[in-house]
Amino acid sequence: MTNNKLFDGIVVFVQVIKSRGFAAAAEALGHSNSYISKEINKLEARLGVRLLNRTTRSIALTPEGEVYYQECLQLVMDAEQALGLMSQNSVNPKGTLKISCPVWLGSQYLQQVFSEFLTLYPEMQLDIDLSDKTVDVVADGYDLAIRASAMLAESSLICKRLFSCKIHTVASPEYLRQYGTPTHPSELHQHHCLCYSNLKQANRWQYTDAEDKVFNVDVQQKLRCNNTPMTVAMAVDGMGICHVPAFYIEPQLQCGELTILLSEFDKTLVNVYVVYPSRKHLSAKVRRFIDLLEGRMSN
């Protein structure tokens, strides 16, 4: 016999977790706090388990709630994709597109893409999270994420490469005058190095020899920083050598504030990807944005 209450409360439950609270979920769904609370209570009673630990100031998933949330999140996403099929060929998608993007890429490279998207589709809204940390696209409710990496970690996400660029080892002329110019990556352990701390091995830099064999060099970290523009600024100030993708340092190279080192060993490429949960039944808003990205950024 069909359980006609099978999906009752699921949308409310997922929204409570996404909104991190009952009040915010009530506002997002257009209901009262008491309605949200009653729906969660009824859901827990029907399941026979506690899904949330609540205090006056916060909520937290129980272990059972965490498992149930992941399943419910997928159900809601599947339902949204089913609705998206109805507007697959819509010229004017509607709604909110939630995007995660590295700070520098978003502010320096994608701002015009964001503006063009909103101009093309005036009934769309963008929810952009600029952060250099890797988010959980599915669990955190993102429609898509932009990521820059030499190689993405394996996952169930779909990824499309947008463009690639070289990684450069650079330093300021003042630093080189004071400390000398390395002629081989193995000499870097004698230098002050400025490292990007969001990498798993921030002090391990990759190079390629004359026979195209990849090798790693462990450098001395004069600076660890989770923000590449800050690392680049410190290099310009003569604080050390950094190893960064070319798109971060184009202005500094053009005006001579930074000098490229070890170019014959820097053959590693960093790729910029768009990643999203599934290629099946993409909503019109996600498809339109990916198409625009590919048209403006692919190489």
Buried (B, 14 or more C-beta within 10 A) or exposed (E): EEEEEEEBBBBBBBBBBBBEBBEBBBBEBEBEEEBBBBBBEBBBEEEEBEBBEBEEEEBEBBEBBEEBBEEBBBBBBEEEBEEBEEBEEBEEBEBEBBBBBBBBBBEBBBEEBBEEBBEBBEEBEBEBBBBBEBBEBBEEBBBBBBBBBEEBEEEEBBBBEBBBBBBBBBBBEEBBEEBEBBEEBEBBEEBBBBBBBBBEEBBEBBBBEEEEEEEEBEBEBBBBBBBBBEBBBBBBEBBBBBBBBBBBBEEBBEEEBBBBBBEEBBBBBBBBBBBBBBEEBBBBBBBBBBEBBBEBBEE
